[in-house]
């Protein structure tokens, strides 16, 4: 199992527009990908107001995949490239992480 984490801050002044885009485009896109086994949105515990965070990152998306090959399948799709380009118009300080997952309990 591969866990992909995409951590980011929302650009100042873009919170409402980003929320609308995420609801209409971003989330539906990821939820329809058969390779995504689970998807979680993490919000910074200390919160943020219109792009001004007490802590960074403000948010992170965590997705689980059976394999890196499954993750890569999504990355090569034209729709993925379009959604990613749109996402980057709303965010800054983007960091990506890849972990293997071992369930202990």
Secondary structure, DSSP 4 states (H G I P E B T S, - for coil): -EEEEEEEEEPTT-HHHHHHHIIIIIHHHHHT-TT--EEEEEE-TT-EETTEESSS-SEEEEEEES-HHHHHHHHTSHHHHHHHHHHTTTEEEEEEEEEE-----
